[in-house]
């Protein structure tokens, strides 16, 4: 889903961040800081986020800006998929989150599934790498790549985590209200396609 204003704001933010990273000229620094302020104004105008919150998001970035990586675990049991109910928005998502420094994508998926659902798993297959800009997620301030990794339960039991309030397995025709920042209905249906077709090749946007 395309939001031109969001694309412009992100691009301006990315250019300003790169400029602030590499320039040594005091006047260029002022110009790049002004560009970052303009991108924050655009975000505030169209998202309703508080300007200070947007600025904090942007000013926390250092170095050359690149897309962030979000890893989601696809865990099936009895032809149903594991989902957790998020405390932040009271909606459901695949267990997962941002990649931590020092851990591989597979290691991150194992960690997140354990923390959010209580299950110990082993990663078995990379199913997809998606660009969130090409899918119907709500507008977000950063550019994300989303990795979906299939994992098998080896032990453990259902246990909520610090960010989750409920755990359940869902049939593809009876999905709950989804946390659309994290995953969409079309993405969940895509994962069930892999369950039905084990030889399906990974999808890359």
Secondary structure, 3 states (H helix, E strand, C coil): CCCHHHHHHHHHHHHHHHHHHHCCCHHHHHHHHHHHHHHHHHHHHHHCCCHHHHHHHHHCCCCCCCCEEEEEEEEEECCEEEEEEECCCCCEECCEEECCCCCCHHHHHHHHHHHHHCEEEEEEEEEEEEEHHHCCCCCCCCCEEEEEEEEEEEEECCCCCCCEEEEEEECCCCCCCECCCCCCHHHHHHHHHHHHCCCCCCEEC
